[in-house]
Amino acid sequence: MSSKEREKSTVAGELYTLISRMAGVDLPIRLHAWDGSEAGPKGNLEWADAPILHVRDRAALKRLMWRPTELGLVQAYILDEIDVEGDIALALERLWAMGADTQLKAGLGAWLAAIPAARRLKVFGRRPPAPNLEANVQGALHSRNRDRSAIAFHYDLSNDFYRLLLDSHMVYSCGYWTSNASDYGLEDAQRDKLDLICRKLGLRPGMRLLDVGCGWGALSMHAAEHYGAIVTAATLSQQQHAEATKRAKARGLAEAVDFRLCDYRDIEADSFDAICSIEMGEHVGKKEYPRFAAQLRKFLRPGGRLLIQQMSRGQMDPGGGEFIETYIVPDMHMRPLGETVGLLEAAGLEVRNVEALREHYVRTIDAWREELEHKWEEVEELVGRPVARVWRLYLVGGALSFKQGRMGVDQILATAPLEDGRADLPATPDWYHR
């Protein structure tokens, strides 16, 4: 018997053949089975650095038989039924390329041919239980109560957790990377992003700014401290509101920034010189976005500026996906950039500038993941190993989505025209000059 034939006769060999058959293509990573056997690409220069997928428990296979989608793989990873030795980002990229992270696709014949191997591997049986980490939001989609629950599920995980992951000002959105210097990092990129937003909004002392979806308050406090703005800021997250209020008081900004725990739909009607909404529009919903845009327009004085920073998806890409909806942020909705621009224009705003930051998000997420891995033991102790593994997958998958162009993020600058139709901002952008 040749070495290749011997390998095929092992548990790992049968498993490799089974999964490749169900996927319709050869699995581009090596497999290490629970009995210690190994199979898959080896010695091939193209796959010399192939990560190794450890299948530690046959429950992972039962899970995939019942749910042959990305969620089956995710659940197995969360519960340590499978693990990756080597570069997990490379493993995910290769699995995505073959289509396995979307759905294992094969014809009926391939599935029938796989039955004997599945029996030998003893993977038939009851569906294994899902991890006890799934979102359970109820009520009408994007009702106030449901939105509050969805926001709490993600953002109220723990302020201590986000402190481990983010920069010192707790900015949880795409940074703006202006240097490749070795001493330039996440903190610098987030500071430069906050500055860029304030310059695009044309903030000056005494101007009134509305920050919709203010997070932990970094932008609101930056605008007040460095540009003299008087800020009204809103969040639905109780933990964000408590942290932002505490930070503003510590920095002597309690009088300049009014942090409110409220839904954007309950913000009191007023007239603001500038409005920003940084990566909050993804939570608004498809049907509700026209109302959201109209409300922002109503609050903006003639000549005032609006800056939306928002994630988008490719025309044929799903956006969030099953994993994100189930374990990270329920009820997210992303649309192609052009559709968002159209909705803002339909609300009576004039879109003046759009800046794509997709590559910036790859660097930002990589920096967050570096912090996660560096502080892994602290993260595990704080939120537990399953949640830590959820976030590892989330960050690896998010960076890959932006890298491959399946998702994007953009700053959209718009204005409320003056009565005579003029726009009160320079014809040539001046916000790149400090």
C-alpha positions in Angstrom: 0.0 0.0 0.0 1.4 3.4 -1.0 1.7 6.2 1.6 -1.1 8.1 -0.2 -3.4 5.0 0.1 -2.4 4.5 3.8 -3.3 8.2 4.4 -6.7 7.8 2.8 -7.5 4.8 5.0 -7.0 6.8 8.2 -9.8 8.8 10.0 -8.2 12.0 8.8 -8.0 10.6 5.2 -11.7 9.5 5.2 -12.6 12.8 6.7 -10.7 14.8 4.2 -12.3 12.9 1.3 -15.7 13.3 2.9 -15.5 17.0 3.3 -13.9 17.6 -0.1 -16.7 15.5 -1.7 -19.4 17.5 0.0 -17.7 20.8 -0.8 -17.1 19.8 -4.4 -13.4 20.7 -4.3 -10.3 19.6 -2.5 -10.0 21.1 0.9 -7.1 23.6 0.8 -5.9 22.9 4.3 -4.6 19.9 6.2 -6.8 17.9 8.6 -5.7 16.4 11.9 -8.3 14.0 13.3 -9.2 13.1 16.9 -7.3 9.8 16.6 -4.0 11.6 15.7 -4.1 10.9 12.0 -3.4 13.6 9.4 -4.3 14.1 5.7 -4.5 16.8 3.0 -2.2 18.9 0.9 1.5 18.3 1.9 4.7 18.8 0.0 2.8 20.9 -2.6 4.8 24.2 -2.9 1.5 26.1 -3.4 0.2 24.8 0.0 3.5 24.6 1.8 2.2 26.9 4.5 -1.2 25.2 4.7 -2.8 25.7 8.1 -3.9 22.5 9.9 -7.5 22.1 10.9 -7.8 20.0 14.0 -11.0 18.1 14.3 -11.0 17.3 17.9 -14.5 15.8 18.2 -16.8 14.0 15.8 -19.6 16.2 17.1 -18.2 18.8 14.7 -19.1 16.5 11.8 -22.5 15.8 13.1 -23.0 19.6 13.4 -22.0 20.1 9.7 -24.3 17.2 8.6 -27.2 19.0 10.2 -26.1 22.5 9.3 -23.7 22.6 6.3 -23.3 26.4 6.4 -20.9 28.9 7.9 -22.9 28.6 11.1 -22.1 24.9 11.5 -18.3 25.7 11.2 -18.6 28.6 13.6 -20.4 26.7 16.3 -17.8 23.9 16.1 -15.0 26.4 16.5 -16.7 28.3 19.3 -17.0 25.0 21.3 -13.5 23.9 20.6 -14.7 20.9 18.5 -12.4 22.2 15.8 -9.3 24.5 16.0 -6.7 25.9 13.6 -3.0 25.5 13.9 -1.2 28.2 12.0 -2.6 31.3 10.4 -6.3 31.3 11.1 -6.7 34.3 8.7 -5.1 32.3 5.9 -7.3 29.2 6.7 -10.4 31.3 6.5 -9.3 33.0 3.3 -8.8 29.6 1.7 -12.1 28.2 2.9 -13.9 31.3 1.6 -12.2 30.9 -1.8 -13.6 27.4 -2.1 -17.0 28.5 -0.9 -17.0 26.4 2.3 -17.7 29.3 4.6 -20.9 30.1 2.7 -22.3 26.7 2.2 -20.9 23.3 1.4 -22.2 22.7 -2.1 -22.4 19.4 -3.8 -24.9 17.4 -5.9 -27.1 14.6 -4.6 -24.7 12.1 -6.0 -21.8 13.4 -3.9 -23.9 13.3 -0.8 -25.0 9.7 -1.5 -21.4 8.7 -2.1 -20.4 10.2 1.2 -22.9 8.2 3.3 -20.6 5.1 3.8 -17.7 7.2 5.0 -20.0 9.1 7.3 -21.3 5.9 8.8 -17.7 4.6 9.3 -16.8 7.9 11.0 -20.0 7.6 13.2 -21.2 11.1 12.4 -24.9 10.3 12.1 -27.0 11.1 15.1 -28.9 13.9 16.9 -28.1 17.5 16.2 -25.6 18.7 18.7 -26.8 21.7 20.8 -25.7 25.2 19.7 -23.5 27.3 22.0 -25.5 29.2 24.6 -24.4 32.5 23.1 -26.9 33.3 20.4 -28.8 36.5 20.3 -32.4 36.3 21.2 -34.0 39.6 20.2 -37.8 39.7 20.0 -40.6 41.9 18.8 -41.2 43.7 15.5 -38.0 44.3 13.5 -36.5 47.7 14.4 -39.1 48.5 17.0 -37.7 50.6 19.9 -37.6 47.6 22.3 -36.0 45.2 19.8 -33.4 47.8 18.7 -32.5 48.4 22.4 -32.1 44.6 22.9 -29.9 44.3 19.8 -27.7 47.2 20.8 -27.4 45.8 24.3 -26.4 42.4 23.1 -23.3 43.8 21.3 -22.3 47.0 23.0 -23.1 46.1 26.6 -20.9 43.0 26.5 -18.6 44.8 29.0 -16.9 48.1 29.1 -13.8 46.3 30.5 -13.8 44.1 27.4 -13.8 47.0 25.0 -11.1 48.7 27.0 -8.9 45.7 26.4 -9.6 45.8 22.6 -9.7 49.5 21.7 -7.5 52.5 22.0 -7.5 54.6 25.2 -10.4 56.8 24.0 -12.5 53.6 23.2 -13.1 54.6 19.5 -15.0 51.6 18.0 -15.0 52.5 14.3 -12.7 52.6 11.3 -9.5 54.6 11.9 -7.8 57.0 9.5 -4.2 55.8 8.9 -2.1 58.7 7.7 1.4 57.1 8.3 3.3 53.9 7.9 5.9 54.9 10.5 6.7 52.2 13.0 5.7 54.4 16.0 2.3 55.3 14.4 -0.5 53.1 15.7 -4.2 52.6 16.5 -4.3 55.5 18.9 -2.9 57.9 16.3 -5.2 56.6 13.5 -8.2 57.1 15.7 -7.1 60.6 16.7 -6.6 61.5 13.0 -10.0 60.1 12.2 -11.7 62.3 14.8 -9.8 65.3 13.6 -10.8 64.6 10.0 -14.5 64.4 10.9 -14.4 67.6 12.8 -12.6 69.4 9.9 -15.1 68.0 7.4 -17.9 69.3 9.5 -16.2 72.7 9.7 -16.6 72.9 13.5 -15.8 76.2 15.3 -16.2 77.4 18.8 -19.8 77.7 19.8 -21.2 75.5 17.0 -23.9 73.0 18.0 -23.1 69.4 17.1 -25.5 66.4 17.2 -23.7 63.0 17.5 -26.1 60.2 16.8 -24.9 56.9 18.0 -22.0 58.4 20.0 -20.5 55.1 21.4 -18.2 55.8 24.4 -18.2 59.5 23.5 -14.7 59.9 22.0 -15.8 62.1 19.0 -18.2 64.2 21.1 -15.5 65.0 23.6 -12.9 65.6 20.9 -15.2 68.1 19.2 -15.9 69.9 22.4 -12.3 69.9 23.7 -10.4 70.7 20.5 -13.0 72.6 18.4 -15.1 74.3 21.1 -18.3 72.6 19.9 -21.4 72.3 22.1 -22.5 68.7 21.7 -25.7 66.7 22.1 -24.9 63.0 21.9 -27.1 60.0 21.9 -26.6 56.2 22.5 -28.9 53.3 23.2 -26.3 51.4 25.2 -26.5 51.8 28.9 -22.8 50.9 29.4 -21.7 53.3 26.8 -23.7 56.1 28.3 -22.4 55.5 31.8 -18.8 55.3 30.6 -19.1 58.4 28.3 -20.7 60.5 31.1 -17.9 59.5 33.5 -15.2 60.3 31.0 -16.7 63.7 30.2 -16.8 64.6 33.8 -13.2 63.5 34.4 -12.1 65.7 31.4 -14.0 68.7 32.6 -16.4 68.5 29.6 -19.7 67.7 31.4 -21.1 71.2 30.6 -20.0 71.0 26.9 -21.3 67.5 26.1 -24.9 66.4 26.9 -24.9 62.5 26.7 -28.4 61.1 26.4 -29.5 57.5 26.7 -32.2 57.5 24.0 -33.3 56.2 20.6 -32.5 58.5 17.7 -36.3 58.6 17.0 -36.8 60.3 20.4 -34.2 63.1 20.0 -36.0 66.4 20.6 -36.5 68.5 17.5 -33.8 71.3 17.4 -31.6 73.0 15.0 -27.9 72.0 14.8 -25.0 73.5 12.9 -23.5 70.0 12.3 -24.6 66.4 12.7 -22.5 63.2 12.6 -23.4 59.5 12.8 -20.4 57.2 12.9 -21.1 53.6 12.0 -24.6 53.7 13.5 -26.6 53.7 10.3 -26.0 50.0 9.9 -28.4 49.5 12.9 -31.3 51.6 11.5 -32.8 49.0 9.1 -33.8 48.9 5.5 -37.3 50.3 5.8 -36.5 52.8 8.5 -33.5 54.5 6.8 -35.5 57.0 4.8 -37.1 58.2 8.1 -33.6 58.3 9.7 -32.3 60.4 6.8 -35.3 62.7 6.9 -34.9 63.2 10.7 -31.3 64.2 10.3 -32.2 66.6 7.6 -34.9 68.2 9.8 -32.4 68.8 12.6 -29.8 70.4 10.3 -29.9 74.2 9.9 -29.7 75.6 6.3 -26.0 75.5 5.4 -25.2 72.9 8.1 -23.2 69.8 7.4 -23.9 66.2 8.0 -21.2 63.5 8.1 -22.2 59.8 7.9 -19.5 57.1 8.3 -21.1 53.9 7.4 -20.3 50.4 6.3 -21.5 49.2 2.9 -21.6 45.9 1.0 -21.0 44.9 -2.6 -23.9 44.8 -4.9 -24.1 41.0 -4.8 -22.7 40.5 -1.3 -24.9 39.8 1.8 -23.3 42.2 4.2 -23.5 40.9 7.7 -24.3 37.3 7.3 -25.6 34.5 9.5 -22.7 34.5 11.9 -22.8 38.2 12.5 -26.6 38.2 13.0 -26.4 35.3 15.4 -23.4 36.0 17.6 -22.3 39.6 17.1 -24.9 42.3 16.0 -28.5 41.2 15.4 -30.6 43.0 12.8 -27.7 44.8 11.0 -28.5 46.0 7.5 -25.9 47.2 5.0 -26.6 48.4 1.4 -24.3 49.4 -1.5 -22.9 52.8 -1.1 -24.9 54.3 -4.0 -28.2 53.4 -2.3 -27.3 55.2 0.9 -26.3 58.3 -1.1 -29.6 58.1 -2.9 -31.5 58.0 0.3 -29.7 61.0 1.7 -30.4 63.0 -1.4 -34.1 61.9 -1.3 -34.2 63.5 2.2 -33.2 66.8 0.7 -29.5 66.7 1.5 -26.8 67.6 -1.1 -24.0 65.0 -1.0 -20.7 66.9 -1.5 -18.0 64.4 -0.8 -17.6 60.6 -0.4 -14.3 59.1 0.8 -13.8 55.4 0.8 -11.9 54.0 3.9 -12.0 50.3 3.1 -8.2 49.7 3.3 -8.2 51.7 6.5 -10.6 49.2 8.1 -8.3 46.3 7.3 -5.6 48.0 9.3 -8.0 49.0 12.1 -9.4 45.5 12.6 -5.9 44.0 12.4 -4.9 46.3 15.2 -7.9 45.3 17.3 -7.1 41.6 16.7 -3.5 42.1 17.7 -4.8 43.5 21.0 -7.1 40.6 21.4 -4.4 38.0 20.9 -1.9 39.9 23.0 -4.4 40.1 25.9 -6.0 36.7 25.2 -5.7 35.4 28.8 -7.3 38.6 30.2 -10.1 38.4 27.6 -10.8 34.7 28.4 -10.9 35.4 32.1 -13.3 38.4 31.6 -15.8 37.1 29.0 -15.0 33.3 28.8 -13.3 31.2 26.1 -16.3 30.8 23.8 -17.0 34.5 23.6 -13.2 35.2 23.0 -13.3 32.7 20.2 -16.4 34.4 18.7 -14.5 37.6 18.6 -11.4 36.1 17.1 -13.6 34.8 14.2 -15.4 38.1 14.0 -12.2 40.1 13.6 -10.5 37.7 11.3 -13.6 37.5 9.1 -14.2 41.2 9.1 -10.7 42.1 8.0 -11.0 39.5 5.2 -14.4 41.0 4.0 -12.9 44.5 3.7 -9.6 43.2 2.2 -11.6 41.4 -0.5 -14.0 44.2 -1.2 -17.1 42.4 -0.1 -17.6 45.1 2.4 -16.6 48.8 2.4 -16.8 51.8 4.7 -17.2 55.4 3.6 -17.5 58.9 5.0 -20.3 60.7 3.3 -20.4 64.5 3.7 -23.7 66.2 2.9 -25.1 69.7 3.5 -28.5 71.3 3.9 -28.7 73.8 1.1 -29.3 77.5 1.8 -32.6 79.0 0.7 -31.0 80.2 -2.6 -29.6 76.8 -3.3 -26.0 77.6 -2.4 -23.9 75.2 -0.2 -22.1 76.8 2.7 -18.8 75.0 2.3 -15.8 75.5 0.1 -15.9 74.3 -3.5 -12.5 72.9 -3.1 -12.2 70.7 0.1 -10.0 72.3 2.7 -10.3 69.6 5.4 -7.1 67.7 4.4 -5.0 70.8 5.4 -4.4 71.0 9.1 
